[in-house]
Amino acid sequence: MAFSAHKFLQLLFLVTLFHISLGVRNLVQVQPGQLLQYHKGPLLSGEISVNLIWYGNFKPSQRAIISDFITSLSSTTSTQPSVATWWRTTENYYQLANSKRPLSLTLTNQILEEGYPLGKKLTSKQILQLASKGQQKNAINVLLTASDVTVDGFCSSRCGTHGSGIGSQSGGKRSRFAYIWVGNSETQCPGNCAWPFHQPVYGPQSPPLVAPNNDVGVDGMVINLASLLAGTVTNPFGNAFFQGTPQAPLEASSACPGVYAKGAYPGYAGDLLVDPTTGASYNAHGVNGRKYLVPAIYDPKTATCSTLV
């Protein structure tokens, strides 16, 4: 189903996740009926490895939540609505760009940096340094920082970001790789970065929803990671699909802040599905019986914020 961008723009959006992509956050939604502009840059295409870099202490159960989410993007699970169905909205960007090579994401490597080799306070430069530990050709390296790690701008202006780096030289050429950073906000700012699984810092104070994997911090990370993945594949190097300035762009998912299902409005994520046993709210099924909450993706074909339910 699709949530009308025009209807949503009539509301003052006071509660939103800080989906930051290639610059500072921007809380302005895309204008109704207007496509995200294509700036002729490349989209990620072909076989792309997704490498997870875990910085700090994560329980095995927490790592499984996120690794199962990555696997769910390309899974053929028959239970609908599914994460894979949600992800297919990004294919509309490839059609508009006349991309001849379809995108295939595969979870490839997981790197554990449990000893905090760079300490517990990271700069943006160190984020890139850590992200470079993953594969540097045809890859998205995802850096995930634990709840006791602070990062420049974390909570105050962003919950995560995506960008690109230059890999090591091979065959006389240097490859370019995409990376994503997402932090666990459970103890630092769940009201900013884990809504709607925690009451928001600002805006309407509706009761928080029950997290589908019973982990407020990591379920919040899934939401931010999902948004940044959509932005990464459709605007990997800052010159593909976006609206606004390259320093503060609106992208495939950040153009639809706070929308998860039909009926969404400020402080209300929408009419989500609810697990009758746990009371958890979700909108997508994944592998291994997982349930997830994924954000709306702006559909360039219909000029709407597209949701699964």
NORWOWO-V125544 format. One record per residue. N is the residue number from 0. PHI is phi in whole degrees, 0 to 359 (999 if undefined). Layout:
BEGIN
N:PHI, N:PHI
END
This chain:
BEGIN
0:999, 1:237, 2:262, 3:296, 4:296, 5:296, 6:296, 7:292, 8:291, 9:285, 10:258, 11:278, 12:269, 13:263, 14:242, 15:205, 16:282, 17:270, 18:277, 19:257, 20:223, 21:58, 22:161, 23:283, 24:286, 25:222, 26:266, 27:274, 28:281, 29:299, 30:290, 31:300, 32:78, 33:252, 34:285, 35:298, 36:289, 37:265, 38:262, 39:75, 40:282, 41:286, 42:261, 43:290, 44:213, 45:78, 46:274, 47:244, 48:275, 49:255, 50:245, 51:261, 52:244, 53:263, 54:251, 55:102, 56:271, 57:236, 58:290, 59:305, 60:294, 61:288, 62:297, 63:293, 64:301, 65:281, 66:295, 67:294, 68:295, 69:299, 70:297, 71:294, 72:301, 73:242, 74:281, 75:252, 76:304, 77:274, 78:281, 79:246, 80:287, 81:239, 82:300, 83:296, 84:295, 85:302, 86:293, 87:295, 88:299, 89:295, 90:297, 91:295, 92:293, 93:293, 94:294, 95:293, 96:273, 97:56, 98:288, 99:270, 100:248, 101:292, 102:267, 103:228, 104:259, 105:226, 106:291, 107:250, 108:233, 109:230, 110:247, 111:258, 112:244, 113:280, 114:269, 115:52, 116:299, 117:252, 118:87, 119:253, 120:230, 121:249, 122:264, 123:298, 124:296, 125:289, 126:300, 127:296, 128:300, 129:289, 130:296, 131:288, 132:290, 133:276, 134:302, 135:247, 136:219, 137:52, 138:216, 139:240, 140:262, 141:253, 142:266, 143:240, 144:257, 145:289, 146:293, 147:261, 148:252, 149:261, 150:226, 151:310, 152:84, 153:296, 154:80, 155:285, 156:219, 157:199, 158:251, 159:181, 160:204, 161:223, 162:193, 163:216, 164:224, 165:262, 166:279, 167:291, 168:285, 169:214, 170:63, 171:81, 172:233, 173:250, 174:276, 175:248, 176:239, 177:263, 178:220, 179:226, 180:238, 181:222, 182:255, 183:275, 184:264, 185:307, 186:258, 187:257, 188:199, 189:298, 190:291, 191:267, 192:248, 193:239, 194:296, 195:264, 196:270, 197:211, 198:299, 199:287, 200:291, 201:236, 202:86, 203:303, 204:261, 205:283, 206:300, 207:291, 208:275, 209:280, 210:289, 211:295, 212:249, 213:59, 214:215, 215:303, 216:294, 217:284, 218:296, 219:294, 220:298, 221:300, 222:301, 223:294, 224:297, 225:300, 226:297, 227:288, 228:297, 229:298, 230:292, 231:293, 232:288, 233:264, 234:208, 235:293, 236:240, 237:82, 238:222, 239:246, 240:267, 241:193, 242:232, 243:101, 244:267, 245:299, 246:282, 247:217, 248:276, 249:267, 250:236, 251:306, 252:250, 253:292, 254:285, 255:233, 256:295, 257:77, 258:258, 259:232, 260:198, 261:299, 262:83, 263:295, 264:206, 265:308, 266:87, 267:228, 268:285, 269:117, 270:277, 271:277, 272:282, 273:230, 274:289, 275:294, 276:272, 277:263, 278:78, 279:285, 280:261, 281:200, 282:218, 283:211, 284:265, 285:232, 286:289, 287:56, 288:74, 289:290, 290:235, 291:222, 292:250, 293:242, 294:281, 295:296, 296:247, 297:290, 298:269, 299:291, 300:280, 301:252, 302:55, 303:226, 304:275, 305:273, 306:236, 307:279, 308:228
END
